[in-house]
């Protein structure tokens, strides 16, 4: 639990805290734009390809159900290592998939493992980063994931160019998961690093009472050691306990998740529909990811200085407008140029909101045991992320991809309105002091 009395240095834990997340996200970034393309190469229609692309978010939604309890009980590092190996199992299925059904199962498993992996690192940041630095730290974590999403598509484009097979991109994520697991095993646990640093700082300070040196237990407790073992609340109990904020502000979080996930599914499908090659699609999305990544720290500065609303609302308005503009371009002779321009614009909008969901979740989470609430919070956001590709698939099947893009744009503007209404109510402009 963060405390203002215990100094914190992100630099001291940056390598063990962020490197595994970077490696995992590089692999995920390599496969996300390729999943709909692989589904199409296995015989899926555009609508079915969109559905399979959304299976990763559906897997994350299901993974959110046990993730808070799992992380709370077995710890962040163990949970992340286990998630990496579950992901490898799903990737092997994707690599060897003979049809869209097997591919969908593999993608679903990857999503489940991603939920646990991301929640574990989020819980660490929530527990140990002081309030004054929270948005910047969580934006840095979000930027780490975005760095992976930037690098991954370039690796995928290179591997696909060399092998001529889109499914070969899954090998990148297998290697990334193995590297992340090895990193977690070899590098020190960042929780231990923080506790040791805080304990050293506290021992060098004056004793709690004159003539009485602090014992190891009191120092460890003050330094942020884990609280006594307790029964971790399940997702259903946590959802009920916090139903007010999860229904109101959580609906805005769900629409943020929907806008982001929809972009990851709709843009590759749009590229396919206007005749852009697989390798060039990965390249364009990779460059867009670089634009997204470049803004992560600016997003944290905006949130810490001006408030969460100044990051969330411009991001949602920008994403909504991007979808709406894209919906008007499919039949234009310059549709490829419009696609590239909109992809870059949406990356700017998404980058401005880097870390917003994690920061809002950390602001709202109970200090003593944040993992169960964070699991419930991620569940609400991932519900939108999972529903978005399904909505795109349904609208594409019933009407067209352009109609799906237009509907997503309208939802983005609605989400901005929800955030304007509820963020000031639940997350005051001035951060709450930590106890």
C-alpha positions as CSV (number, residue, x, y, z in Angstrom):
1,X,0.0,0.0,0.0
2,X,1.4,3.3,-0.9
3,X,2.3,5.7,1.8
4,X,3.6,9.2,1.6
5,X,6.1,8.5,4.4
6,X,7.9,5.7,2.5
7,X,10.0,7.0,-0.4
8,X,9.3,5.4,-3.8
9,X,11.5,5.2,-6.8
10,X,10.1,3.8,-10.0
11,X,13.6,3.6,-11.4
12,X,14.6,1.1,-8.8
13,X,11.9,-1.4,-9.9
14,X,11.5,-0.4,-13.5
15,X,13.5,-3.4,-14.9
16,X,11.8,-6.2,-13.0
17,X,8.4,-4.5,-13.0
18,X,8.2,-3.4,-16.7
19,X,10.4,-5.7,-18.7
20,X,8.2,-8.8,-18.4
21,X,5.2,-6.6,-19.5
22,X,7.2,-5.3,-22.4
23,X,8.1,-8.8,-23.6
24,X,4.6,-10.1,-23.3
25,X,3.1,-7.1,-25.1
26,X,5.6,-7.4,-28.0
27,X,4.3,-10.9,-28.6
28,X,0.7,-9.8,-28.3
29,X,1.3,-6.8,-30.5
30,X,2.7,-9.2,-33.2
31,X,-0.5,-11.4,-33.3
32,X,-3.4,-9.0,-32.7
33,X,-3.5,-7.5,-36.2
34,X,-2.8,-10.9,-37.7
35,X,-5.6,-12.9,-36.1
36,X,-8.4,-11.7,-38.4
37,X,-6.1,-12.2,-41.4
38,X,-5.2,-15.7,-40.4
39,X,-8.9,-16.4,-39.8
40,X,-9.7,-15.2,-43.3
41,X,-6.9,-17.4,-44.8
42,X,-8.5,-20.4,-43.0
43,X,-11.8,-19.8,-44.8
44,X,-13.6,-17.4,-42.4
45,X,-15.8,-14.7,-43.8
46,X,-15.3,-11.0,-42.8
47,X,-17.9,-11.3,-40.0
48,X,-16.5,-14.6,-38.7
49,X,-12.9,-13.2,-38.9
50,X,-14.1,-10.2,-36.8
51,X,-15.7,-12.7,-34.3
52,X,-12.4,-14.7,-34.0
53,X,-10.4,-11.5,-33.6
54,X,-12.7,-10.6,-30.7
55,X,-12.1,-14.0,-29.0
56,X,-9.0,-12.6,-27.4
57,X,-11.1,-9.9,-25.6
58,X,-13.8,-12.5,-24.7
59,X,-11.0,-14.6,-23.2
60,X,-9.8,-11.6,-21.2
61,X,-13.4,-11.0,-20.0
62,X,-13.6,-14.6,-18.7
63,X,-10.1,-14.4,-17.3
64,X,-11.1,-11.4,-15.2
65,X,-13.5,-13.6,-13.2
66,X,-10.8,-15.5,-11.3
67,X,-7.8,-13.2,-11.9
68,X,-8.3,-11.0,-8.8
69,X,-8.6,-13.9,-6.5
70,X,-5.7,-15.8,-8.2
71,X,-3.3,-12.9,-7.9
72,X,-4.4,-12.1,-4.3
73,X,-3.7,-15.7,-3.2
74,X,-0.6,-16.8,-5.1
75,X,1.1,-13.4,-5.7
76,X,1.9,-11.4,-8.8
77,X,5.0,-13.1,-10.0
78,X,3.6,-16.7,-9.8
79,X,0.4,-15.6,-11.5
80,X,2.3,-14.0,-14.4
81,X,4.6,-17.0,-14.9
82,X,1.5,-19.3,-15.0
83,X,-0.2,-17.0,-17.4
84,X,2.7,-17.0,-19.8
85,X,2.6,-20.8,-20.1
86,X,-1.1,-20.9,-20.5
87,X,-0.6,-18.4,-23.3
88,X,2.0,-20.6,-25.0
89,X,-0.6,-23.4,-25.0
90,X,-3.1,-21.2,-26.8
91,X,-0.4,-20.0,-29.3
92,X,0.5,-23.6,-30.2
93,X,-3.1,-24.2,-31.0
94,X,-3.2,-21.1,-33.2
95,X,0.0,-22.0,-35.0
96,X,-1.3,-25.5,-35.9
97,X,-4.9,-24.5,-36.4
98,X,-6.4,-26.3,-39.4
99,X,-9.7,-24.3,-39.3
100,X,-11.2,-21.1,-37.8
101,X,-12.7,-23.1,-34.8
102,X,-9.4,-24.3,-33.5
103,X,-7.9,-20.8,-34.1
104,X,-10.7,-19.3,-32.0
105,X,-10.1,-21.7,-29.1
106,X,-6.4,-20.8,-29.1
107,X,-7.1,-17.1,-29.3
108,X,-9.5,-17.5,-26.3
109,X,-6.8,-19.1,-24.2
110,X,-4.4,-16.3,-25.0
111,X,-7.0,-13.8,-23.8
112,X,-7.6,-15.6,-20.5
113,X,-3.8,-15.6,-19.8
114,X,-3.5,-12.0,-20.8
115,X,-6.2,-11.0,-18.2
116,X,-4.2,-12.6,-15.4
117,X,-0.8,-11.3,-16.5
118,X,-2.1,-7.7,-16.9
119,X,-4.0,-7.7,-13.6
120,X,-1.0,-8.9,-11.7
121,X,1.2,-6.1,-12.8
122,X,-1.6,-3.6,-12.3
123,X,-2.1,-4.8,-8.7
124,X,1.6,-4.2,-8.0
125,X,1.5,-0.6,-9.3
126,X,-1.7,0.1,-7.3
127,X,-0.3,-1.2,-4.1
128,X,3.2,0.3,-4.1
129,X,3.0,3.6,-6.2
130,X,2.2,6.7,-4.1
131,X,-0.9,8.7,-5.1
132,X,1.0,11.7,-6.4
133,X,2.9,9.6,-8.9
134,X,0.1,7.1,-9.7
135,X,-1.0,8.4,-13.1
136,X,2.5,8.7,-14.4
137,X,3.5,5.3,-13.2
138,X,0.4,3.6,-14.6
139,X,0.7,5.6,-17.9
140,X,4.3,4.3,-18.0
141,X,2.9,0.8,-17.6
142,X,0.4,1.5,-20.3
143,X,3.2,2.9,-22.4
144,X,5.1,-0.3,-21.9
145,X,2.2,-2.3,-23.4
146,X,2.0,0.2,-26.2
147,X,5.7,-0.1,-26.9
148,X,5.1,-3.8,-27.4
149,X,2.1,-3.1,-29.7
150,X,4.4,-0.8,-31.7
151,X,7.3,-3.3,-32.0
152,X,5.2,-6.4,-32.4
153,X,3.6,-5.7,-35.8
154,X,7.0,-4.8,-37.3
155,X,8.3,-8.2,-36.2
156,X,5.2,-9.8,-37.6
157,X,5.6,-8.1,-40.9
158,X,9.2,-9.2,-41.1
159,X,8.4,-12.8,-40.2
160,X,5.5,-13.0,-42.6
161,X,7.6,-11.6,-45.4
162,X,10.3,-14.2,-44.8
163,X,8.1,-17.2,-44.3
164,X,5.1,-16.2,-46.5
165,X,2.7,-17.6,-43.8
166,X,0.6,-15.3,-41.6
167,X,0.4,-18.0,-38.9
168,X,4.2,-17.7,-38.4
169,X,3.6,-14.5,-36.4
170,X,2.4,-16.7,-33.5
171,X,6.0,-18.0,-33.0
172,X,6.9,-14.4,-32.0
173,X,4.5,-14.5,-29.1
174,X,5.7,-18.0,-28.0
175,X,9.3,-16.7,-27.8
176,X,8.1,-13.5,-26.0
177,X,6.2,-15.6,-23.4
178,X,9.2,-17.8,-22.8
179,X,11.4,-14.7,-22.4
180,X,8.9,-13.0,-20.0
181,X,8.8,-16.2,-17.9
182,X,12.6,-16.4,-17.7
183,X,12.8,-12.7,-16.8
184,X,10.3,-13.2,-14.0
185,X,12.3,-16.1,-12.7
186,X,15.7,-14.5,-13.0
187,X,15.1,-10.9,-12.0
188,X,14.2,-9.9,-8.4
189,X,10.5,-9.6,-7.5
190,X,9.7,-5.8,-7.7
191,X,7.6,-6.2,-4.5
192,X,10.6,-7.4,-2.6
193,X,12.7,-4.6,-4.1
194,X,10.3,-1.9,-2.9
195,X,10.0,-3.5,0.6
196,X,13.7,-3.7,1.0
197,X,14.2,-0.1,-0.1
198,X,11.5,1.2,2.2
199,X,12.8,-0.9,5.1
200,X,16.3,0.5,4.6
201,X,14.9,4.1,4.5
202,X,12.9,3.5,7.7
203,X,15.8,1.9,9.6
204,X,17.9,4.9,8.8
205,X,15.3,7.2,10.2
206,X,14.7,7.8,13.9
207,X,13.3,4.9,15.9
208,X,9.5,4.9,16.5
209,X,10.1,5.4,20.2
210,X,13.1,6.7,22.0
211,X,15.6,4.0,22.9
212,X,13.5,1.3,21.2
213,X,14.8,0.1,17.8
214,X,12.1,-1.0,15.4
215,X,11.9,-4.7,15.0
216,X,11.8,-6.4,11.6
217,X,8.1,-7.0,11.7
218,X,7.2,-3.4,12.3
219,X,9.6,-2.2,9.6
220,X,8.3,-4.7,7.1
221,X,4.7,-3.7,7.9
222,X,5.4,0.0,7.4
223,X,7.5,-0.7,4.3
224,X,4.5,-2.2,2.6
225,X,4.6,-5.9,3.4
226,X,1.6,-7.9,2.6
227,X,-1.2,-7.7,5.0
228,X,-2.2,-10.8,7.1
229,X,-3.7,-13.6,5.0
230,X,-7.4,-13.1,4.4
231,X,-10.0,-14.7,2.4
232,X,-10.0,-12.9,-1.0
233,X,-13.4,-11.8,-2.2
234,X,-14.7,-13.4,-5.4
235,X,-15.8,-11.5,-8.4
236,X,-19.5,-11.8,-7.7
237,X,-19.2,-10.4,-4.2
238,X,-16.9,-7.6,-5.3
239,X,-19.3,-6.6,-8.2
240,X,-22.2,-6.5,-5.7
241,X,-20.2,-4.5,-3.1
242,X,-19.2,-1.8,-5.6
243,X,-22.2,-2.0,-7.9
244,X,-22.8,1.7,-7.8
245,X,-19.5,2.8,-9.2
246,X,-19.2,-0.2,-11.5
247,X,-22.5,0.4,-13.1
248,X,-22.1,4.2,-13.5
249,X,-18.4,4.9,-14.1
250,X,-17.9,1.3,-15.2
251,X,-20.2,1.8,-18.2
252,X,-17.8,4.5,-19.3
253,X,-14.9,2.2,-18.8
254,X,-16.7,-0.5,-20.8
255,X,-17.1,2.0,-23.7
256,X,-13.4,2.9,-23.5
257,X,-12.6,-0.8,-23.8
258,X,-15.0,-1.1,-26.7
259,X,-13.4,1.7,-28.6
260,X,-9.9,0.3,-28.2
261,X,-10.8,-3.3,-28.9
262,X,-12.9,-2.3,-31.9
263,X,-10.0,-0.4,-33.4
264,X,-7.8,-3.5,-33.1
265,X,-10.4,-5.6,-35.0
266,X,-11.9,-3.1,-37.4
267,X,-8.7,-1.6,-38.8
268,X,-7.2,-4.9,-40.1
269,X,-10.5,-5.9,-41.6
270,X,-10.8,-2.5,-43.2
271,X,-7.3,-2.9,-44.7
272,X,-8.3,-6.3,-46.1
273,X,-11.5,-4.9,-47.6
274,X,-9.7,-2.2,-49.5
275,X,-7.0,-4.5,-50.8
276,X,-4.0,-3.7,-48.6
277,X,-1.6,-6.7,-48.2
278,X,-1.0,-8.6,-45.0
279,X,2.5,-7.3,-44.5
280,X,1.6,-3.7,-45.3
281,X,-1.4,-3.9,-42.9
282,X,1.0,-5.0,-40.1
283,X,3.4,-2.2,-41.1
284,X,0.7,0.5,-41.0
285,X,-0.7,-0.7,-37.7
286,X,2.8,-0.8,-36.3
287,X,3.6,2.8,-37.2
288,X,0.2,3.8,-35.7
289,X,1.3,2.0,-32.6
290,X,4.4,4.1,-32.5
291,X,2.3,7.3,-32.5
292,X,0.2,5.8,-29.7
293,X,3.3,4.8,-27.7
294,X,4.9,8.3,-28.0
295,X,2.1,9.9,-26.0
296,X,2.0,7.7,-23.0
297,X,4.0,9.9,-20.6
298,X,2.1,13.0,-21.8
299,X,-1.1,11.3,-20.8
300,X,0.2,10.7,-17.3
301,X,1.3,14.3,-16.9
302,X,-2.1,15.5,-18.0
303,X,-3.9,13.2,-15.5
304,X,-1.6,14.1,-12.6
305,X,-1.7,17.9,-13.3
306,X,-5.2,18.6,-14.6
307,X,-7.2,15.6,-13.6
308,X,-8.3,12.3,-15.1
309,X,-11.1,13.9,-17.2
310,X,-8.7,15.8,-19.3
311,X,-7.2,12.6,-20.6
312,X,-10.3,10.4,-20.8
313,X,-12.7,12.8,-22.7
314,X,-10.4,14.0,-25.5
315,X,-9.4,10.3,-26.1
316,X,-13.0,9.1,-26.4
317,X,-14.0,12.1,-28.6
318,X,-11.0,11.5,-30.9
319,X,-11.7,7.8,-31.2
320,X,-15.4,8.4,-31.9
321,X,-14.6,10.9,-34.6
322,X,-12.1,8.6,-36.2
323,X,-14.6,5.8,-36.5
324,X,-17.2,8.2,-38.0
325,X,-14.7,9.6,-40.6
326,X,-13.6,6.1,-41.6
327,X,-17.2,5.1,-42.2
328,X,-17.5,7.7,-44.9
329,X,-14.4,6.6,-46.9
330,X,-14.7,3.1,-48.3
331,X,-15.8,4.0,-51.8
332,X,-13.4,7.0,-52.2
333,X,-10.6,6.7,-54.7
334,X,-8.2,7.7,-51.9
335,X,-9.6,5.1,-49.5
336,X,-6.1,3.8,-48.7
337,X,-4.8,7.3,-47.9
338,X,-7.8,8.0,-45.7
339,X,-7.3,4.6,-43.9
340,X,-3.7,5.5,-43.1
341,X,-4.6,9.0,-41.9
342,X,-7.5,7.8,-39.7
343,X,-5.3,5.0,-38.3
344,X,-2.8,7.6,-37.2
345,X,-5.4,10.0,-35.9
346,X,-7.0,7.3,-33.8
347,X,-3.6,6.4,-32.4
348,X,-3.1,10.0,-31.2
349,X,-6.5,9.8,-29.5
350,X,-5.8,6.5,-27.9
351,X,-2.3,7.7,-26.8
352,X,-3.8,10.7,-25.0
353,X,-5.8,8.2,-22.9
354,X,-2.9,5.9,-22.2
355,X,-3.3,4.4,-18.7
356,X,-6.7,6.0,-18.0
357,X,-8.5,2.7,-17.1
358,X,-5.7,1.5,-14.9
359,X,-5.4,4.9,-13.2
360,X,-9.2,5.2,-12.5
361,X,-9.2,1.6,-11.2
362,X,-6.2,2.4,-8.9
363,X,-8.0,5.6,-7.7
364,X,-11.1,3.6,-6.8
365,X,-9.5,0.4,-5.4
366,X,-9.4,-0.3,-1.6
367,X,-5.9,0.3,-0.3
368,X,-5.7,-2.8,1.8
369,X,-6.5,-5.5,-0.8
370,X,-6.9,-3.9,-4.3
371,X,-6.7,-7.1,-6.5
372,X,-10.3,-8.2,-6.2
373,X,-11.7,-4.7,-7.0
374,X,-9.2,-4.3,-9.8
375,X,-10.4,-7.7,-11.2
376,X,-14.0,-6.4,-11.1
377,X,-13.0,-3.1,-12.6
378,X,-11.1,-4.8,-15.4
379,X,-14.1,-7.1,-15.9
380,X,-16.3,-4.0,-16.7
381,X,-13.8,-2.6,-19.1
382,X,-13.2,-6.0,-20.7
383,X,-16.9,-6.5,-21.1
384,X,-16.9,-3.6,-23.5
385,X,-13.8,-4.9,-25.1
386,X,-15.3,-8.3,-25.6
387,X,-18.7,-7.0,-26.8
388,X,-17.1,-4.6,-29.4
389,X,-15.8,-7.2,-31.9
390,X,-19.1,-9.2,-31.6
391,X,-21.0,-6.0,-32.4
392,X,-18.7,-5.3,-35.3
393,X,-19.1,-8.8,-36.6
394,X,-22.9,-8.6,-36.3
395,X,-23.2,-5.3,-38.0
396,X,-20.8,-6.3,-40.7
397,X,-22.9,-9.4,-41.4
398,X,-26.2,-7.6,-41.3
399,X,-25.1,-4.4,-43.1
400,X,-21.5,-3.5,-43.8
401,X,-18.1,-2.7,-42.2
402,X,-18.8,1.0,-42.8
403,X,-22.1,0.8,-40.8
404,X,-20.2,-1.0,-38.0
405,X,-17.6,1.8,-38.0
406,X,-20.3,4.5,-37.8
407,X,-22.0,2.8,-34.9
408,X,-18.7,2.6,-33.0
409,X,-18.2,6.3,-33.6
410,X,-21.5,7.1,-32.0
411,X,-20.8,4.9,-29.0
412,X,-17.5,6.7,-28.5
413,X,-19.2,10.1,-28.2
414,X,-21.8,8.6,-25.8
415,X,-18.9,7.2,-23.7
416,X,-17.4,10.7,-23.5
417,X,-20.6,12.0,-22.1
418,X,-20.8,9.3,-19.5
419,X,-17.2,10.1,-18.4
420,X,-18.0,13.8,-18.1
421,X,-20.9,13.0,-15.8
422,X,-19.4,10.4,-13.5
423,X,-15.6,10.9,-13.3
424,X,-15.9,14.2,-11.2
425,X,-18.4,12.4,-8.9
426,X,-16.2,9.4,-8.1
427,X,-12.7,10.7,-8.7
428,X,-12.3,14.2,-7.3
429,X,-10.1,16.6,-9.2
430,X,-7.7,16.8,-6.2
431,X,-6.3,13.2,-5.5
432,X,-7.3,11.8,-2.2
433,X,-4.4,11.7,0.3
434,X,-3.3,8.2,1.2
435,X,-3.7,7.1,4.8
